[in-house]
């Protein structure tokens, strides 16, 4: 990429490559921020700020910085961004989201958007599991609207709220709170305020008492004129039980008894008055508060401090109002919850937020059910899972997830996409970033006879970006022979007498196949000769190649592909995604271990 010219300062050798790396990072950041052109003064000041010891050799540093800036400014802004993301993805900071904003402008306007001086959106996960592709959808959609309206000059607030008021059937995972926040940060999502519902129990009790005082709720309780069984029958018959129309003081006293622990689970509930004739039985007088035995089911954050817990619809109604939520974007399955919550708003005299419901997202080839994912007993960041942590570890980029979610949009109808769609989006992003290397799976030895010279292959790091440079692989002749390794699959396809082109090296003719060894001789060296005989072009690895293992997920199985890679692969940094030619994209985990991303 750059000239390799060492220099001395006061007799001390200076690490020019180190200076060049620092300068490249800051030149790319500066260029991406300012329409593709990096500034000499801005970059050199950043270099000195990062390593003050370089100030003593300012003249020499300036020479390197100028060389780097000339190179960076010769790239297109897309090339600059891709190179920056491939080497220093964290450097884009707040601007990271902008690399995958395409599609935000196509989102339809939210209802009554001009009515609100400040729009407030929220993402409210249940921390009983981490985020997967489906549960990340409302986070991305809500945050996309924040970006859309902020781009239009509107003030928008984004709230993260953990809905963790069911310690029995949807028991929160202590580690999920932070894991979800990590997932959101990875997606480039930032929140303005954060709440945890289990910290707000006093608020729910206060509102519950207000609704009881107003006659908007009642308490079926064991030993009263309306038992829980009476209440259940009333939902079927449409005939109210006595507590429903009793004086509010009676129901307030029953609720106090609930709080005092004088009832066991199932012996008392607080119920919101709705319409006992409603066509949907689930809407009829639904439960707002219930008793949970937290000695058996302690909450991971507050233990057994509380025994009376709000249901989802009750706590959500209260929080959406108190937090000033103006628009709720969520899945179509929540439409009945919107109806249920409307009764809380009516009883309290509150204005209900605008609700927008979108269809389910089904991804063919991936399990998205929390219940099924948890039942697998696999750690949630496993590369086999469609959790964000699993996809992140596998090598899927956050931009790809944004792209596919925004393509689906907020249509009310259900949408179906496949894992192939996700991989296709990811491929568009990593293809320009990933350097190319040769690797062979199930390696087979090839002995090329009649070679009396040293042979050198010169391979580009990326065929579309020659400025990234080249690497060379040299083969030395021993007893008029050179040895390379090819994949077993290519070995099996090679017939005696056939011609094969070893990528960027030479063309060989197969003269014998001896067990797991292929014997060949030089046919020719130029590409045109290979084309004339339709010779396949295959990758190969020299004898001093690096032994590798690639873990490849196939549904819920993990397959280990063992092989050899060219020596330069050892210099790939941990976490970097590269392409093994004719095999697929892989992510480096350790010196000799890789994860298969996709083809």
N, C-alpha and C positions, 0 to 999 in steps of 0.2 A: 504493500500500500504506500509506504514511504521509503525514502532512501535511508539506508543503514550507515550513517556517518557518525562514529563516536567522536567526542571531543573532550578535551582536558580543560579544567579550570584550576589555576594555581597548582598545577601538577597533580590534581585529583581527578580521577575518572568520574564522569557524570553519567548516571543512568538515564540515557536519552529515551529509552522505551518507557520508563516510568513517567517522564515529563510528557511524552507524547500521549500516553493514556489519559493523564489528567486533563491535558489540553483538549483531547478529542471529546471527552465527556462534556466539558463545559462549552465547547464550540457547538456541539450538537444541541445542547439545551438552549443555548442562546439563539441558534438558527431557527429551531422549531418555534420559539416564542416570538421571533421577529421576522416572520414571512420568508424564512429560508436563507437569511444572510446573517452570518455571525460577525460580531464586532471585535476587532483586535483588542481595543482597550478593555472591553467588558470581559473578554476571555482571559486575558493575561492577569487581570486583577483577581479573578476567581482562582487561577492557578496559584498565585502567590498566597491567597487566603487559605487554600487547602494545604500548601506546604511552604510555610514562611522561610524555610532554609534555602529556598531557590532564589530569594531576592539577591543573594550575593553573586549570582551568576545571571543577572537580568538580561544581558546582551545575548548570551547563548540560549536562554529560555525563549526569548523573543523570536529567535531564529526558528526554533521548533514550532512555536505557536503559530507563526505566519505560515509555515509549511502545512500545518494541520488545518488552519482556517481556509487556505486555498483549496485544499481537498474537500472539506465539508461544503464550502460554497459552490463547488462544482456539481454537487448532488441535487436532485430534485427534493422538494420538501417531504414527499412520501418516502424517498430513500433515506433522508435524514431521520425521520420519525421511526422507520423500521429498524434502522441501525441502532438508534438510541434505545428502543424497546428491547432489542436483542441483547444489548450489553448492560444497560442500566435502566431497567423498566421502572424502578422506583423514582427515577430522577424527574419524571414528568409531573409527579405530585398531583396537585389539583387539576392539572390540565389533562390527566390521563383519560378521563371520561370523554374528552373531546375527540379522541381517536376512534370512538365508536358511537358518535352522536347521530350518525346517519339513520334516519327513520323517525327521529323524535319530531321533526317538523311535520310529519304525516299523521301524527296522532290527532284525532278529532278534538275540537274544543270541549271543555267540560261544561256541563249545564250551569247556567247563571253565573258564569265566571266573572262578569263585569259587576256583579252585585257585591263582591267582597273586596274590601280594601286590602286585606291580607288573606291569602289562601293558605289553608293548613291541611297537609296530607299526612298520612301515617302508614307505617308498616308495623303490624302487630303479630309477631310470631308466638306460638306456644313453644316454650323451651323444653318440650319433652323429647325433642330430637333436633339434629342440625338441619340446615337447609339443603334441599335437593332442587333439581331443575324446576319442578312444579311449584314448590313453596317459595322459590326465589322470584317467580314471575310477578307477584304483586309488589315485591320490593322494587324491582326494576321499573315496572309500569308507573308506580307512584313517584319514584325519583325522576323518571323521564319527564313526567309532567312538571315537576319542580323546575327542571332544567329548561323545559319548553317555555314556561311562563316567566321565569327569570330572564330568559332571552328576550321576552317581549316587554321587559321593564316592570313586571309585576313583583310584589313582595310575596315570597312563598316560604312557609315554614314546614320542615319535615321532621316528624316525630317517630322515634323508635319506642315501642311499648311491648314489654314482655307480658303476655297473658298467661299467668301461672297460678290460677285459682282453683285448680282441680288436682289436689295431691293424691287422689285415689286412682281414677281411671286414666288420667293423662299426667302421670307423675312427672314433674320437671326433673331434668338431669342437671345436677350442679354445674357440670362442665359445659353444658349447652349454651348458657348465657354468653360466655366469652367466645365460644366457638362460632356462634351466630354473628357476633360483632366482627369477628375475624373474617368470616365469609363476606359480610357487607363491605368491609374495607377493601377486600380483594376485588370486589365488583366496582370499586370506586364510588361507593355510596357513603355519604356523610350525613349525619343527623344533627339537628339543632337542639333537640331535647330528648332525654331518655327517661323512661319510667318503668317501674316494675310493679305489677298489680298487687303482689303479696305485701308490698310496703304501704298499700293504700286501704287496708281493711277498715280502718276507722271511718274513712270517707263513705264507704259502701254502707256501713251500719247507719251512719247519719242520714243518708238519702233514703234508706229503707224505712226508717222511722218517719221521715217526712211524708213518704207515700202512704204509709199506714195511717198517719194522722189525717190525710186528705181522703181517706176511704178508697184509695186506689189499689190496695192490696189487702190480703187477709192471711190468717195463719191456721191451716188445718193441723190439729195436734191431738195426740192421744189423750183420751179422757175429756175432750171438749165436745161442744155440740157439733163439731165438724172434724171428723178424724181424717187422716190421709186416705183411708179407703173410701170414705164418703166423698171426698174431693175427686178421687179418680172416677167414681161412678157418675158424678155430676158432669164430668167432661164427656161422658157417653150419652147420658140421658138429656143433658141440657138443663137440668133442674138444679139450681144452686143449693149448696148446703148452707146451714145456718150462719156459720161464721162470716160468710161472704158479705152479708148485709148487716152484720152486728155493729154495735157502736165501736168506733176506732179504738177506744180505750181498752176494750177486751182484746183486740188483736195486738195492740202494743204490749199489753201484759204478757200475752203468749209469746211474743217475740223476745221479750226480756228473759223469759224462762228458757228460751232456746239459747240465748247468749250465756246464761248462768250455768248451762250444762245439765239442765233438769230433764232433758230428753236424750234418748239414744238415736243413732242413725235410723232414719225412716219413720221416727215417731212424730216428727213435726217438720213442716216446711213453710216458707213464706211464698205466697202465690200472687202474681200480678193479675188484676182483673182485666179481662179482655172481652171477648164475645163468645158466650157458650154455644152460640149457634154458628160459629165460624166454620166454613166448609172444610178447613184443614184442622183436624183434631189436635195437632201439635201446637196450634196457636191458641187454643182455648185455655184460659187461665193457667199460664205456664209458671214453672217454679223460678223464683228469683233468688231465694236463699235456701240452703239445705245444710244438714248436719253431716260432718265427716269425722269419723273417729280417728283423730290424728295421733292417738297413742299407737294405733295399728299402722296408720299411713302418715307418718310425720312429713311435713313439708321440708324440703332440703334447705330452705333459707330461714324459715321461721319456726321450724320444729312443730311442737304441739301447742303453740301459743293460742291458736284459734281453733274452734270446732265448728263455727258457723261460717260457711263460705258462699260467696256469690256465684251464681251460674254465669256462663259466658255472656248471655244476652243482657243480663242485668249490669255486670261490671262494664261491659263495652258501651252500653248506652250512657252510663254515667261519665265514663272517661272521655268518650267522644265529645260530649257536651262541655265538660269542664276544661278540656284541652283545646277547645275551639276548633275542632275538626270541621272543615267546610265540605270536603269531598271524600267519599269512601269508595275506593276502587277495589273490588274483590270478586271472587269467583261466583258464578251463577248459583251454585249450591247454597249461597248465603242469602238468597233473595227472601226465603221464609224468615230468616233471622231479622232482616230489615223490617218485615211486617211485625214480628214480635216486639222489636225494640220501639216501634212507633207508639206502643201503648205507654211505655215509660215516659216518652217525650210528652205525650198528651196529659198524663197524670201530673207531670211536673210543670207543665206550661212552657216547655222548651221548644225551640225550633229544631227540627230534625235535619241533619246534614244531607247533602245530595248523595245519593247512592248510585253507583254505576257497576253493573254486574257483567262480567265477561265469562265466556264458556270455559269448559274444562280443557286442560292441555294434556293430551295423551301422547306419550313418546314411545313409539314402537321399538321394541328391543331392549327397553329398560323398565325396571320395576320402580314405581314412584310412590307406592304406598308406604307410609311410615311404619305401619304395623308389620308389613312384610319385610321391610328393610331391617327393622329391629329384630325380627324373628330369625334372621339369617345368622345372627351371632357374630357378624364380622365387624371389626372396628370401622367407624363411619368414614375414616379417611382412606379406606382401602380403594385401590385403583379399579376394582371391579364394580364399584357402586356409583350411581348417578348423583351422589351427594356432591355439593360444591367442593368439599374437601377432597373427595375421591377424584373428581374431575381435575381439580387443581394439581394434585399429586401426579396424575396421569400426564398432564401437559396441555390440557384444554385451557385456552386463553379467555379471560373475562370478556374481551371484545366479542368473541364468538357467541357467548351466551347472551350478551346484549343484543347482538344482531338477530339471533333466532327468535328471541322474545319479542323484539320490536316488529319483526316480520309478521308474527302471529297477531300482534296488536291487542285490541280490547273488543273484538267482535263478540256478540252475545252467544254465537254458536260455538260448539265444541271444535277444537282444532287438533289435528294429528300431524306429528312430525316424526321423523325417524332418527336414530342415532347417526345414520349416514348423513342426514341434513346438518347435524351439529358438527360432524367431522369435516364436512365440506366447507362450512364457515370457518372452522379452525384452520383448515389447510390454506385458505386464502390469506390468513394472517401470518402463519409461521413459514409458509413457503419462501417468501422473500428474506426472512430473517435467518433461516437455518442453513448453515454451511453443509457442503456435501462431503461425504467420506465413503470409502469402500469397505465393505464387510461381507463376509461369507458365512452362511449358516451351514452346519454339518460339513466342515471343510474336507476337501479331497485334494491330495497332492497332484501337481502337474509337473512332470519333468520334461523340459524342452531341450532337445539334443542339438548338437552342432552349433552351439553358440560360443564364439571365441572373442567376444567383446563385452564391455560393460554396457548395460542398457539402462536408460533413465526415462521415467515417465514424469511429465509435468502436468499436474492436475489443478484446475481452478477451484478455489474455495466455494465459489458459487458461479454457475455458468452465466447468470444474468448480471452479475456484478463483478467484472474483472478487477475493479479497483481494490477488492478485498484481498487480492493476491493469489499466489499459487503455492503449491508444495511439490517437492520432488521425491520420487522413490527410485532408488538405484538398485539394480540387480547385478551381482558380480558372478562371472562365469567360473565354475569350478569343474575341471576335467571336461571342458567344452559343453557344460550343461548349466542351465539355470533352473531354479525351482520356484514355483508359486503355488498358491492354493486357490481353488475355486469352490463354489457351493456344490453340494451333492446333487442338487436339482439340475444345475448346468452340466455336471458330469454325466448324469443319466441321459440328458438330451443329446449329448455329443456322440455322433456315430463315427466309426473309423473312416477316414478319408474326408471328413467334414472340416470346414475352416471356421475358426472362432477368432474374433478380435478381442484381445485383452485391452481393455479401455486405456486409451492414450499411450499404449506401449507398442504393440505389434500384433500381427495376425499369425496364428499358428494352425498347422494342419495336424489332425489327430492320426497317429500311425498305430496306436495300440492302446488297449484298456486292460490293465493287469490288476485284477482285484479292485482295490480302491485307489489305484494310481492310474493317471492318464499319461501316456507317453506321446509327445508331439515334437514337431520340428518347425522352424520358422518358415512361414509361407511368404510373407511380405511384411512391410512395416507401415505403409501409408493407408489412410482411411479409404481412399478411392478404390484400392485393390480389394478391400473388404466388401465394399458396396457392390462391386462387379459380381461377386460370388454370393451375395446376400448373406454374408457372415453375420451371425448374431454378435452384438457387443455386450460383453459381460464384465462384471467387476472381479477383481482378484486381489490377493493379499500376499505380500512377500513373506519369506520364512520367519522373519523376526516380528511378525504381527502380534497384536495384543489379544490374548484369550479373553473372550467376552461372554456374558450371559444376558440375554434380553428376556425380561418377564413380560409375557403377552397375555392380556386378559381376553378370554373368549367366553362370553356370557359370565357365568359365575366360576369358571375354571381359570386357573393360572397355568400357562404353558411356558416352559423354559426353553428358549432357543439358544443353543450353544454354538459358538463359532469363533472366528478370528476377524479382527479389524486391523486396518493399516496402522502403523505405529503412531501417526499423528493424532489418532483418536485419544491417546493418553493425555494430550494437552487440552482437550475439551474440559471446560469447567463444570463443576457439579451444578446440576439444575439446568444446564444449557440444553436446548433442543437442537438436534442436528438431523440430517437425513442420511440414512444408510441407503445408498443408491440401489434401486430395484428391490428394496425390502420395505422401507417405510421410514416415518419420522420416529425418532427415539429421544428419550430424555435421560441424561446421565444422572445416575444416583451416586455411584462410587467409581473408583478407578476403572473397574472392569464390569460394573453392573449398570444396566440400562432398563428403562421401562418403555414398552412399545406404546406410542401415542395413537397412531392410525397410519393407513397407507398414504 
